[in-house]
């Protein structure tokens, strides 16, 4: 992996940790349900960050949480700027991560197969 690749990965990890703390403790938007930041992918120029978020609830609640996070993006960027020494804080794009749901579905199917075999 190149130096630039390691830097984007490291910065993405740092932003993920900061966002997780901010969402849990400081963002007060009632639209945001139980949201977990699963990963952050940075562009090579560090100007944009895709923030993948897993949200528990119905599809409507999930969409509402993403909307709430998107409206809090300015506050979140401001806080990231205070915590990291960067000239330019990346634009944040929040994306619903369905990975946890897919994992639960696979687990349920495996349990069903195991039960059917017995």
MOPAC internal coordinates of N, CA, C and O (Angstrom, degrees):
PM7 1SCF
backbone

  N    0.0000 0     0.00 0     0.00 0    0    0    0
  C    1.4521 1     0.00 0     0.00 0    1    0    0
  C    1.5244 1   108.18 1     0.00 0    2    1    0
  O    1.2310 1   121.29 1   -39.88 1    3    2    1
  N    1.3069 1   115.14 1   140.12 1    3    2    1
  C    1.4602 1   120.54 1  -178.48 1    5    3    2
  C    1.5247 1   110.64 1   -75.32 1    6    5    3
  O    1.2310 1   121.13 1   -12.72 1    7    6    5
  N    1.3067 1   115.45 1   167.28 1    7    6    5
  C    1.4634 1   120.97 1   178.17 1    9    7    6
  C    1.5237 1   110.08 1   -62.14 1   10    9    7
  O    1.2310 1   120.58 1   137.84 1   11   10    9
  N    1.3417 1   116.50 1   -42.16 1   11   10    9
  C    1.4707 1   120.00 1   179.22 1   13   11   10
  C    1.5266 1   110.61 1   -62.59 1   14   13   11
  O    1.2310 1   120.00 1   140.58 1   15   14   13
  N    1.3304 1   117.61 1   -39.42 1   15   14   13
  C    1.4605 1   121.76 1   178.70 1   17   15   14
  C    1.5149 1   111.97 1   -64.29 1   18   17   15
  O    1.2310 1   120.71 1   138.34 1   19   18   17
  N    1.3274 1   116.25 1   -41.66 1   19   18   17
  C    1.4675 1   119.73 1   177.54 1   21   19   18
  C    1.5195 1   110.72 1   -65.55 1   22   21   19
  O    1.2310 1   120.53 1   142.04 1   23   22   21
  N    1.3314 1   116.58 1   -37.96 1   23   22   21
  C    1.4674 1   119.69 1  -179.50 1   25   23   22
  C    1.5272 1   110.86 1   -65.70 1   26   25   23
  O    1.2310 1   120.15 1   135.79 1   27   26   25
  N    1.3288 1   117.32 1   -44.21 1   27   26   25
  C    1.4594 1   119.23 1   179.58 1   29   27   26
  C    1.5307 1   110.75 1   -64.78 1   30   29   27
  O    1.2310 1   120.13 1   141.20 1   31   30   29
  N    1.3385 1   117.36 1   -38.80 1   31   30   29
  C    1.4649 1   120.40 1   177.80 1   33   31   30
  C    1.5227 1   111.07 1   -64.59 1   34   33   31
  O    1.2310 1   120.20 1   134.98 1   35   34   33
  N    1.3253 1   117.22 1   -45.02 1   35   34   33
  C    1.4597 1   121.86 1  -179.16 1   37   35   34
  C    1.5260 1   110.54 1   -63.84 1   38   37   35
  O    1.2310 1   120.93 1   134.83 1   39   38   37
  N    1.3276 1   115.83 1   -45.17 1   39   38   37
  C    1.4566 1   120.01 1  -179.98 1   41   39   38
  C    1.5352 1   110.92 1   -66.05 1   42   41   39
  O    1.2310 1   120.69 1   140.08 1   43   42   41
  N    1.3202 1   116.28 1   -39.92 1   43   42   41
  C    1.4630 1   120.27 1   176.52 1   45   43   42
  C    1.5175 1   111.64 1   -60.11 1   46   45   43
  O    1.2310 1   120.56 1   138.99 1   47   46   45
  N    1.3325 1   116.53 1   -41.01 1   47   46   45
  C    1.4634 1   120.62 1   178.03 1   49   47   46
  C    1.5314 1   110.64 1   -65.08 1   50   49   47
  O    1.2310 1   120.19 1   135.36 1   51   50   49
  N    1.3217 1   117.25 1   -44.64 1   51   50   49
  C    1.4664 1   120.44 1   179.61 1   53   51   50
  C    1.5306 1   111.19 1   -62.02 1   54   53   51
  O    1.2310 1   120.59 1   137.33 1   55   54   53
  N    1.3133 1   116.48 1   -42.67 1   55   54   53
  C    1.4710 1   120.24 1   178.71 1   57   55   54
  C    1.5223 1   110.39 1   -65.55 1   58   57   55
  O    1.2310 1   119.89 1   141.66 1   59   58   57
  N    1.3350 1   117.82 1   -38.34 1   59   58   57
  C    1.4654 1   121.27 1   178.22 1   61   59   58
  C    1.5300 1   110.57 1   -60.24 1   62   61   59
  O    1.2310 1   120.14 1   135.28 1   63   62   61
  N    1.3153 1   117.34 1   -44.72 1   63   62   61
  C    1.4616 1   121.32 1  -179.84 1   65   63   62
  C    1.5308 1   110.66 1   -64.10 1   66   65   63
  O    1.2310 1   120.49 1   135.24 1   67   66   65
  N    1.3354 1   116.66 1   -44.76 1   67   66   65
  C    1.4607 1   121.05 1  -179.89 1   69   67   66
  C    1.5297 1   110.58 1   -63.41 1   70   69   67
  O    1.2310 1   120.50 1   133.65 1   71   70   69
  N    1.3356 1   116.65 1   -46.35 1   71   70   69
  C    1.4702 1   120.00 1  -179.07 1   73   71   70
  C    1.5266 1   111.56 1   -63.40 1   74   73   71
  O    1.2310 1   120.34 1   139.88 1   75   74   73
  N    1.3221 1   116.96 1   -40.12 1   75   74   73
  C    1.4677 1   119.92 1   179.58 1   77   75   74
  C    1.5294 1   110.04 1   -59.80 1   78   77   75
  O    1.2310 1   120.50 1   135.97 1   79   78   77
  N    1.3189 1   116.65 1   -44.03 1   79   78   77
  C    1.4623 1   120.42 1   179.48 1   81   79   78
  C    1.5297 1   111.19 1   -66.26 1   82   81   79
  O    1.2310 1   120.53 1   135.04 1   83   82   81
  N    1.3389 1   116.59 1   -44.96 1   83   82   81
  C    1.4623 1   120.15 1  -178.91 1   85   83   82
  C    1.5273 1   112.16 1   -63.01 1   86   85   83
  O    1.2310 1   120.39 1   136.41 1   87   86   85
  N    1.3254 1   116.86 1   -43.59 1   87   86   85
  C    1.4651 1   120.66 1  -179.00 1   89   87   86
  C    1.5283 1   110.19 1   -64.90 1   90   89   87
  O    1.2310 1   120.52 1   140.72 1   91   90   89
  N    1.3209 1   116.61 1   -39.28 1   91   90   89
  C    1.4649 1   119.82 1  -178.56 1   93   91   90
  C    1.5186 1   112.57 1   -72.09 1   94   93   91
  O    1.2310 1   120.09 1   145.76 1   95   94   93
  N    1.3469 1   117.43 1   -34.24 1   95   94   93
  C    1.4632 1   119.07 1  -169.81 1   97   95   94
  C    1.5203 1   115.98 1  -112.14 1   98   97   95
  O    1.2310 1   119.48 1   151.33 1   99   98   97
  N    1.3308 1   118.61 1   -28.67 1   99   98   97
  C    1.4576 1   118.62 1  -169.82 1  101   99   98
  C    1.5215 1   115.61 1  -119.06 1  102  101   99
  O    1.2310 1   119.70 1   156.12 1  103  102  101
  N    1.3134 1   118.17 1   -23.88 1  103  102  101
  C    1.4665 1   119.63 1   179.60 1  105  103  102
  C    1.5188 1   108.09 1   -80.54 1  106  105  103
  O    1.2310 1   120.69 1   -58.27 1  107  106  105
  N    1.3257 1   116.28 1   121.73 1  107  106  105
  C    1.4670 1   121.36 1  -173.19 1  109  107  106
  C    1.5264 1   113.50 1  -108.70 1  110  109  107
  O    1.2310 1   119.69 1  -164.79 1  111  110  109
  N    1.3131 1   118.19 1    15.21 1  111  110  109
  C    1.4616 1   121.38 1  -178.72 1  113  111  110
  C    1.5288 1   109.85 1   -67.50 1  114  113  111
  O    1.2310 1   119.51 1   -57.31 1  115  114  113
  N    1.3370 1   118.53 1   122.69 1  115  114  113
  C    1.4684 1   120.78 1  -177.99 1  117  115  114
  C    1.5329 1   113.59 1   -66.61 1  118  117  115
  O    1.2310 1   120.09 1   163.66 1  119  118  117
  N    1.3221 1   117.43 1   -16.34 1  119  118  117
  C    1.4690 1   119.83 1   178.55 1  121  119  118
  C    1.5217 1   111.90 1   -71.52 1  122  121  119
  O    1.2310 1   120.61 1   156.54 1  123  122  121
  N    1.3324 1   116.44 1   -23.46 1  123  122  121
  C    1.4639 1   120.53 1  -175.13 1  125  123  122
  C    1.5228 1   109.18 1   -84.27 1  126  125  123
  O    1.2310 1   121.52 1   -63.89 1  127  126  125
  N    1.3302 1   114.70 1   116.11 1  127  126  125
  C    1.4600 1   120.77 1   178.42 1  129  127  126
  C    1.5211 1   110.10 1   -87.17 1  130  129  127
  O    1.2310 1   121.07 1    31.70 1  131  130  129
  N    1.3134 1   115.56 1  -148.30 1  131  130  129
  C    1.4576 1   120.73 1   179.14 1  133  131  130
  C    1.5291 1   108.22 1   -77.82 1  134  133  131
  O    1.2310 1   120.99 1   -82.02 1  135  134  133
  N    1.3246 1   115.71 1    97.98 1  135  134  133
  C    1.4624 1   122.04 1  -175.34 1  137  135  134
  C    1.5262 1   110.44 1  -112.19 1  138  137  135
  O    1.2310 1   120.97 1   -43.25 1  139  138  137
  N    1.3250 1   115.74 1   136.75 1  139  138  137
  C    1.4553 1   122.16 1   177.79 1  141  139  138
  C    1.5215 1   108.43 1  -123.43 1  142  141  139
  O    1.2310 1   120.35 1   -52.81 1  143  142  141
  N    1.3238 1   116.93 1   127.19 1  143  142  141
  C    1.4613 1   120.98 1   176.77 1  145  143  142
  C    1.5223 1   106.85 1   -79.71 1  146  145  143
  O    1.2310 1   120.37 1   -64.52 1  147  146  145
  N    1.3361 1   116.91 1   115.48 1  147  146  145
  C    1.4581 1   120.52 1  -176.07 1  149  147  146
  C    1.5239 1   112.85 1   -89.98 1  150  149  147
  O    1.2310 1   120.53 1   143.09 1  151  150  149
  N    1.3268 1   116.60 1   -36.91 1  151  150  149
  C    1.4731 1   119.50 1   177.19 1  153  151  150
  C    1.5182 1   109.51 1  -165.18 1  154  153  151
  O    1.2310 1   121.68 1   -19.28 1  155  154  153
  N    1.3293 1   114.39 1   160.72 1  155  154  153
  C    1.4556 1   121.66 1   176.97 1  157  155  154
  C    1.5253 1   107.02 1  -129.99 1  158  157  155
  O    1.2310 1   120.63 1   -54.15 1  159  158  157
  N    1.3181 1   116.40 1   125.85 1  159  158  157
  C    1.4645 1   121.64 1   177.24 1  161  159  158
  C    1.5185 1   108.80 1  -110.03 1  162  161  159
  O    1.2310 1   120.87 1   -56.66 1  163  162  161
  N    1.3187 1   115.95 1   123.34 1  163  162  161
  C    1.4621 1   122.23 1  -179.31 1  165  163  162
  C    1.5262 1   109.78 1   -98.04 1  166  165  163
  O    1.2310 1   120.87 1   -33.44 1  167  166  165
  N    1.3361 1   115.95 1   146.56 1  167  166  165
  C    1.4546 1   119.08 1   170.71 1  169  167  166
  C    1.5241 1   107.81 1   -75.59 1  170  169  167
  O    1.2310 1   120.57 1   -19.42 1  171  170  169
  N    1.3203 1   116.51 1   160.58 1  171  170  169
  C    1.4633 1   120.91 1  -177.12 1  173  171  170
  C    1.5232 1   112.19 1   -60.46 1  174  173  171
  O    1.2310 1   120.06 1   147.68 1  175  174  173
  N    1.3408 1   117.49 1   -32.32 1  175  174  173
  C    1.4661 1   120.12 1  -179.59 1  177  175  174
  C    1.5310 1   112.65 1   -85.55 1  178  177  175
  O    1.2310 1   120.14 1  -179.70 1  179  178  177
  N    1.3369 1   117.34 1     0.30 1  179  178  177
  C    1.4694 1   125.02 1   177.41 1  181  179  178
  C    1.5256 1   113.81 1    63.95 1  182  181  179
  O    1.2310 1   119.83 1  -160.82 1  183  182  181
  N    1.3222 1   117.93 1    19.18 1  183  182  181
  C    1.4641 1   121.08 1  -179.79 1  185  183  182
  C    1.5244 1   112.73 1   -89.70 1  186  185  183
  O    1.2310 1   120.14 1   159.47 1  187  186  185
  N    1.3194 1   117.35 1   -20.53 1  187  186  185
  C    1.4576 1   121.14 1  -177.00 1  189  187  186
  C    1.5250 1   109.91 1  -134.10 1  190  189  187
  O    1.2310 1   121.46 1   -33.92 1  191  190  189
  N    1.3208 1   114.81 1   146.08 1  191  190  189
  C    1.4632 1   121.16 1   177.27 1  193  191  190
  C    1.5162 1   108.87 1  -133.90 1  194  193  191
  O    1.2310 1   120.87 1   -52.88 1  195  194  193
  N    1.3229 1   115.94 1   127.12 1  195  194  193
  C    1.4642 1   120.93 1   172.77 1  197  195  194
  C    1.5214 1   106.39 1   -92.86 1  198  197  195
  O    1.2310 1   121.00 1   -60.40 1  199  198  197
  N    1.3198 1   115.70 1   119.60 1  199  198  197
  C    1.4616 1   121.52 1  -177.71 1  201  199  198
  C    1.5247 1   107.53 1  -105.42 1  202  201  199
  O    1.2310 1   120.74 1   -68.04 1  203  202  201
  N    1.3332 1   116.19 1   111.96 1  203  202  201
  C    1.4585 1   121.22 1   179.89 1  205  203  202
  C    1.5221 1   108.60 1   -90.02 1  206  205  203
  O    1.2310 1   121.27 1   -52.12 1  207  206  205
  N    1.3455 1   115.17 1   127.88 1  207  206  205
  C    1.4536 1   121.35 1  -174.19 1  209  207  206
  C    1.5234 1   109.24 1  -127.61 1  210  209  207
  O    1.2310 1   121.05 1   -48.07 1  211  210  209
  N    1.3228 1   115.60 1   131.93 1  211  210  209
  C    1.4590 1   121.49 1   173.43 1  213  211  210
  C    1.5229 1   106.97 1   -99.69 1  214  213  211
  O    1.2310 1   120.53 1   -49.84 1  215  214  213
  N    1.3362 1   116.60 1   130.16 1  215  214  213
  C    1.4608 1   121.70 1  -176.61 1  217  215  214
  C    1.5233 1   108.48 1  -127.79 1  218  217  215
  O    1.2310 1   120.83 1   -50.49 1  219  218  217
  N    1.3346 1   116.02 1   129.51 1  219  218  217
  C    1.4596 1   120.44 1   174.82 1  221  219  218
  C    1.5184 1   109.38 1   -79.66 1  222  221  219
  O    1.2310 1   120.77 1   -37.13 1  223  222  221
  N    1.3218 1   116.13 1   142.87 1  223  222  221
  C    1.4561 1   120.29 1   176.52 1  225  223  222
  C    1.5087 1   112.39 1   131.19 1  226  225  223
  O    1.2310 1   121.59 1     6.49 1  227  226  225
  N    1.3143 1   114.55 1  -173.51 1  227  226  225
  C    1.4514 1   121.80 1   179.79 1  229  227  226
  C    1.5366 1   109.40 1   -72.38 1  230  229  227
  O    1.2310 1   119.95 1   -15.42 1  231  230  229
  N    1.3212 1   117.70 1   164.58 1  231  230  229
  C    1.4697 1   119.29 1   176.39 1  233  231  230
  C    1.5288 1   112.83 1   -56.47 1  234  233  231
  O    1.2310 1   120.35 1   144.68 1  235  234  233
  N    1.3315 1   116.94 1   -35.32 1  235  234  233
  C    1.4690 1   119.90 1   178.66 1  237  235  234
  C    1.5247 1   110.88 1   -67.18 1  238  237  235
  O    1.2310 1   120.39 1   138.79 1  239  238  237
  N    1.3499 1   116.87 1   -41.21 1  239  238  237
  C    1.4636 1   121.01 1   178.19 1  241  239  238
  C    1.5279 1   110.60 1   -66.61 1  242  241  239
  O    1.2310 1   120.61 1   142.51 1  243  242  241
  N    1.3161 1   116.43 1   -37.49 1  243  242  241
  C    1.4589 1   120.32 1   178.16 1  245  243  242
  C    1.5227 1   110.57 1   -63.65 1  246  245  243
  O    1.2310 1   120.81 1   133.38 1  247  246  245
  N    1.3177 1   116.06 1   -46.62 1  247  246  245
  C    1.4647 1   120.59 1   179.92 1  249  247  246
  C    1.5268 1   110.61 1   -63.53 1  250  249  247
  O    1.2310 1   120.74 1   139.85 1  251  250  249
  N    1.3137 1   116.20 1   -40.15 1  251  250  249
  C    1.4621 1   120.63 1   178.18 1  253  251  250
  C    1.5268 1   111.01 1   -62.60 1  254  253  251
  O    1.2310 1   120.53 1   139.95 1  255  254  253
  N    1.3193 1   116.59 1   -40.05 1  255  254  253
  C    1.4707 1   120.64 1   178.08 1  257  255  254
  C    1.5177 1   111.04 1   -63.81 1  258  257  255
  O    1.2310 1   120.12 1   138.42 1  259  258  257
  N    1.3260 1   117.37 1   -41.58 1  259  258  257
  C    1.4692 1   120.74 1   178.69 1  261  259  258
  C    1.5260 1   109.68 1   -63.92 1  262  261  259
  O    1.2310 1   120.20 1   139.07 1  263  262  261
  N    1.3428 1   117.23 1   -40.93 1  263  262  261
  C    1.4658 1   120.49 1   177.35 1  265  263  262
  C    1.5266 1   111.16 1   -62.63 1  266  265  263
  O    1.2310 1   120.37 1   137.84 1  267  266  265
  N    1.3385 1   116.89 1   -42.16 1  267  266  265
  C    1.4560 1   120.95 1   178.12 1  269  267  266
  C    1.5158 1   112.06 1   -62.99 1  270  269  267
  O    1.2310 1   120.73 1   137.98 1  271  270  269
  N    1.3238 1   116.21 1   -42.02 1  271  270  269
  C    1.4670 1   120.19 1   178.20 1  273  271  270
  C    1.5262 1   110.84 1   -65.71 1  274  273  271
  O    1.2310 1   120.56 1   139.12 1  275  274  273
  N    1.3125 1   116.54 1   -40.88 1  275  274  273
  C    1.4693 1   120.21 1   179.25 1  277  275  274
  C    1.5273 1   110.84 1   -62.88 1  278  277  275
  O    1.2310 1   120.28 1   141.32 1  279  278  277
  N    1.3364 1   117.06 1   -38.68 1  279  278  277
  C    1.4614 1   118.67 1   179.35 1  281  279  278
  C    1.5301 1   111.70 1   -72.78 1  282  281  279
  O    1.2310 1   120.04 1   158.31 1  283  282  281
  N    1.3280 1   117.53 1   -21.69 1  283  282  281
  C    1.4704 1   121.41 1   177.90 1  285  283  282
  C    1.5296 1   111.75 1   -90.80 1  286  285  283
  O    1.2310 1   119.98 1  -176.28 1  287  286  285
  N    1.3331 1   117.65 1     3.72 1  287  286  285
  C    1.4693 1   121.12 1  -175.00 1  289  287  286
  C    1.5247 1   112.51 1   -58.12 1  290  289  287
  O    1.2310 1   119.63 1   140.54 1  291  290  289
  N    1.3166 1   118.31 1   -39.46 1  291  290  289
  C    1.4597 1   121.10 1   179.48 1  293  291  290
  C    1.5189 1   111.56 1   -61.38 1  294  293  291
  O    1.2310 1   120.57 1   132.78 1  295  294  293
  N    1.3265 1   116.51 1   -47.22 1  295  294  293
  C    1.4673 1   121.02 1   176.69 1  297  295  294
  C    1.5194 1   110.54 1   -60.19 1  298  297  295
  O    1.2310 1   120.44 1   134.56 1  299  298  297
  N    1.3388 1   116.76 1   -45.44 1  299  298  297
  C    1.4639 1   121.06 1  -178.29 1  301  299  298
  C    1.5222 1   111.30 1   -63.24 1  302  301  299
  O    1.2310 1   120.18 1   137.79 1  303  302  301
  N    1.3344 1   117.27 1   -42.21 1  303  302  301
  C    1.4708 1   120.73 1   177.38 1  305  303  302
  C    1.5243 1   110.56 1   -62.03 1  306  305  303
  O    1.2310 1   120.54 1   137.81 1  307  306  305
  N    1.3237 1   116.56 1   -42.19 1  307  306  305
  C    1.4604 1   121.30 1   179.27 1  309  307  306
  C    1.5361 1   110.44 1   -59.63 1  310  309  307
  O    1.2310 1   120.57 1   134.91 1  311  310  309
  N    1.3149 1   116.52 1   -45.09 1  311  310  309
  C    1.4617 1   120.90 1   179.83 1  313  311  310
  C    1.5224 1   111.90 1   -67.36 1  314  313  311
  O    1.2310 1   120.29 1   141.72 1  315  314  313
  N    1.3296 1   117.05 1   -38.28 1  315  314  313
  C    1.4737 1   120.19 1   176.26 1  317  315  314
  C    1.5234 1   109.37 1   -61.57 1  318  317  315
  O    1.2310 1   120.51 1   138.36 1  319  318  317
  N    1.3319 1   116.63 1   -41.64 1  319  318  317
  C    1.4577 1   121.39 1   178.31 1  321  319  318
  C    1.5156 1   112.93 1   -60.08 1  322  321  319
  O    1.2310 1   120.25 1   144.41 1  323  322  321
  N    1.3331 1   117.12 1   -35.59 1  323  322  321
  C    1.4648 1   120.85 1   177.82 1  325  323  322
  C    1.5232 1   111.70 1   -69.07 1  326  325  323
  O    1.2310 1   120.29 1   147.33 1  327  326  325
  N    1.3230 1   117.05 1   -32.67 1  327  326  325
  C    1.4665 1   120.85 1  -173.44 1  329  327  326
  C    1.5228 1   113.74 1   -92.30 1  330  329  327
  O    1.2310 1   120.09 1   154.85 1  331  330  329
  N    1.3101 1   117.43 1   -25.15 1  331  330  329
  C    1.4678 1   120.99 1  -179.24 1  333  331  330
  C    1.5220 1   109.21 1  -116.11 1  334  333  331
  O    1.2310 1   120.79 1   -36.80 1  335  334  333
  N    1.2910 1   116.09 1   143.20 1  335  334  333
  C    1.4649 1   120.78 1   179.41 1  337  335  334
  C    1.5282 1   108.68 1   -90.64 1  338  337  335
  O    1.2310 1   121.32 1   -92.71 1  339  338  337
  N    1.3309 1   115.09 1    87.29 1  339  338  337
  C    1.4623 1   120.45 1  -178.82 1  341  339  338
  C    1.5229 1   108.77 1  -129.94 1  342  341  339
  O    1.2310 1   120.86 1   -34.75 1  343  342  341
  N    1.3284 1   115.96 1   145.25 1  343  342  341
  C    1.4627 1   119.52 1   175.80 1  345  343  342
  C    1.5176 1   111.45 1   -70.39 1  346  345  343
  O    1.2310 1   121.36 1   141.54 1  347  346  345
  N    1.3022 1   115.00 1   -38.46 1  347  346  345
  C    1.4666 1   120.19 1  -178.34 1  349  347  346
  C    1.5229 1   108.99 1  -130.73 1  350  349  347
  O    1.2310 1   120.96 1   -53.97 1  351  350  349
  N    1.3058 1   115.77 1   126.03 1  351  350  349
  C    1.4582 1   121.07 1   178.24 1  353  351  350
  C    1.5252 1   107.23 1   -87.91 1  354  353  351
  O    1.2310 1   119.83 1   -47.90 1  355  354  353
  N    1.3392 1   117.94 1   132.10 1  355  354  353
  C    1.4669 1   119.63 1  -176.03 1  357  355  354
  C    1.5286 1   112.98 1   -66.43 1  358  357  355
  O    1.2310 1   121.71 1   -31.40 1  359  358  357
  N    1.3260 1   114.34 1   148.60 1  359  358  357
  C    1.4698 1   121.03 1   171.25 1  361  359  358
  C    1.5285 1   106.74 1   -68.07 1  362  361  359
  O    1.2310 1   120.24 1   -41.72 1  363  362  361
  N    1.3286 1   117.14 1   138.28 1  363  362  361
  C    1.4559 1   121.62 1  -177.70 1  365  363  362
  C    1.5218 1   110.51 1  -104.03 1  366  365  363
  O    1.2310 1   121.04 1   -49.68 1  367  366  365
  N    1.3199 1   115.62 1   130.32 1  367  366  365
  C    1.4646 1   121.81 1   173.96 1  369  367  366
  C    1.5248 1   107.14 1  -121.00 1  370  369  367
  O    1.2310 1   120.50 1   -61.08 1  371  370  369
  N    1.3242 1   116.65 1   118.92 1  371  370  369
  C    1.4611 1   121.20 1  -177.52 1  373  371  370
  C    1.5191 1   109.56 1   -92.22 1  374  373  371
  O    1.2310 1   121.52 1   -49.49 1  375  374  373
  N    1.3412 1   114.70 1   130.51 1  375  374  373
  C    1.4605 1   122.08 1  -176.77 1  377  375  374
  C    1.5204 1   108.61 1  -128.54 1  378  377  375
  O    1.2310 1   120.66 1   -47.30 1  379  378  377
  N    1.3181 1   116.33 1   132.70 1  379  378  377
  C    1.4550 1   121.21 1   179.08 1  381  379  378
  C    1.5249 1   109.65 1   -70.64 1  382  381  379
  O    1.2310 1   120.74 1   -54.05 1  383  382  381
  N    1.3281 1   116.20 1   125.95 1  383  382  381
  C    1.4616 1   122.46 1  -179.34 1  385  383  382
  C    1.5270 1   108.36 1   -99.97 1  386  385  383
  O    1.2310 1   120.61 1   -63.24 1  387  386  385
  N    1.3092 1   116.44 1   116.76 1  387  386  385
  C    1.4642 1   121.59 1  -178.36 1  389  387  386
  C    1.5289 1   112.00 1   -93.96 1  390  389  387
  O    1.2310 1   119.58 1  -170.74 1  391  390  389
  N    1.3158 1   118.41 1     9.26 1  391  390  389
  C    1.4583 1   122.45 1  -176.94 1  393  391  390
  C    1.5114 1   113.61 1   -59.67 1  394  393  391
  O    1.2310 1   119.91 1   137.03 1  395  394  393
  N    1.3289 1   117.79 1   -42.97 1  395  394  393
  C    1.4677 1   120.60 1  -179.31 1  397  395  394
  C    1.5234 1   110.81 1   -65.52 1  398  397  395
  O    1.2310 1   120.79 1   140.54 1  399  398  397
  N    1.3341 1   116.09 1   -39.46 1  399  398  397
  C    1.4708 1   119.74 1   178.76 1  401  399  398
  C    1.5270 1   110.61 1   -64.43 1  402  401  399
  O    1.2310 1   120.57 1   138.76 1  403  402  401
  N    1.3189 1   116.51 1   -41.24 1  403  402  401
  C    1.4651 1   120.24 1   179.65 1  405  403  402
  C    1.5279 1   110.24 1   -64.43 1  406  405  403
  O    1.2310 1   120.55 1   139.71 1  407  406  405
  N    1.3234 1   116.55 1   -40.29 1  407  406  405
  C    1.4650 1   120.82 1   177.96 1  409  407  406
  C    1.5204 1   112.03 1   -62.56 1  410  409  407
  O    1.2310 1   120.49 1   138.13 1  411  410  409
  N    1.3324 1   116.67 1   -41.87 1  411  410  409
  C    1.4635 1   120.46 1   177.93 1  413  411  410
  C    1.5273 1   110.93 1   -63.87 1  414  413  411
  O    1.2310 1   120.85 1   139.07 1  415  414  413
  N    1.3241 1   115.98 1   -40.93 1  415  414  413
  C    1.4707 1   119.60 1   179.85 1  417  415  414
  C    1.5314 1   110.92 1   -64.70 1  418  417  415
  O    1.2310 1   120.20 1   137.81 1  419  418  417
  N    1.3230 1   117.23 1   -42.19 1  419  418  417
  C    1.4687 1   120.86 1   178.22 1  421  419  418
  C    1.5243 1   109.95 1   -62.43 1  422  421  419
  O    1.2310 1   120.63 1   136.28 1  423  422  421
  N    1.3343 1   116.40 1   -43.72 1  423  422  421
  C    1.4669 1   120.64 1   178.55 1  425  423  422
  C    1.5267 1   110.91 1   -59.75 1  426  425  423
  O    1.2310 1   120.19 1   136.46 1  427  426  425
  N    1.3352 1   117.24 1   -43.54 1  427  426  425
  C    1.4587 1   121.74 1   179.71 1  429  427  426
  C    1.5397 1   110.09 1   -62.99 1  430  429  427
  O    1.2310 1   120.34 1   136.83 1  431  430  429
  N    1.3344 1   116.95 1   -43.17 1  431  430  429
  C    1.4644 1   120.33 1   179.45 1  433  431  430
  C    1.5234 1   111.73 1   -64.60 1  434  433  431
  O    1.2310 1   120.52 1   139.99 1  435  434  433
  N    1.3375 1   116.61 1   -40.01 1  435  434  433
  C    1.4637 1   120.10 1   178.00 1  437  435  434
  C    1.5218 1   111.24 1   -64.58 1  438  437  435
  O    1.2310 1   119.99 1   140.10 1  439  438  437
  N    1.3184 1   117.63 1   -39.90 1  439  438  437
  C    1.4564 1   121.06 1   177.08 1  441  439  438
  C    1.5176 1   110.70 1   -64.02 1  442  441  439
  O    1.2310 1   120.03 1   140.27 1  443  442  441
  N    1.3333 1   117.55 1   -39.73 1  443  442  441
  C    1.4685 1   122.23 1   179.39 1  445  443  442
  C    1.5452 1   109.73 1   -64.35 1  446  445  443
  O    1.2310 1   120.70 1   137.11 1  447  446  445
  N    1.3160 1   116.27 1   -42.89 1  447  446  445
  C    1.4686 1   120.43 1   179.16 1  449  447  446
  C    1.5339 1   109.40 1   -62.92 1  450  449  447
  O    1.2310 1   120.67 1   135.32 1  451  450  449
  N    1.3247 1   116.33 1   -44.68 1  451  450  449
  C    1.4657 1   121.29 1   179.79 1  453  451  450
  C    1.5321 1   110.40 1   -61.60 1  454  453  451
  O    1.2310 1   120.48 1   138.19 1  455  454  453
  N    1.3410 1   116.68 1   -41.81 1  455  454  453
  C    1.4647 1   121.31 1   179.51 1  457  455  454
  C    1.5291 1   110.47 1   -66.12 1  458  457  455
  O    1.2310 1   120.23 1   140.24 1  459  458  457
  N    1.3342 1   117.16 1   -39.76 1  459  458  457
  C    1.4662 1   121.50 1  -179.92 1  461  459  458
  C    1.5257 1   111.46 1   -67.16 1  462  461  459
  O    1.2310 1   120.27 1   148.02 1  463  462  461
  N    1.3399 1   117.08 1   -31.98 1  463  462  461
  C    1.4659 1   120.46 1   179.74 1  465  463  462
  C    1.5285 1   111.25 1   -71.36 1  466  465  463
  O    1.2310 1   120.09 1   150.25 1  467  466  465
  N    1.3130 1   117.44 1   -29.75 1  467  466  465
  C    1.4665 1   121.19 1  -179.01 1  469  467  466
  C    1.4762 1   108.99 1   -85.68 1  470  469  467
  O    1.2310 1   120.10 1   180.00 1  471  470  469

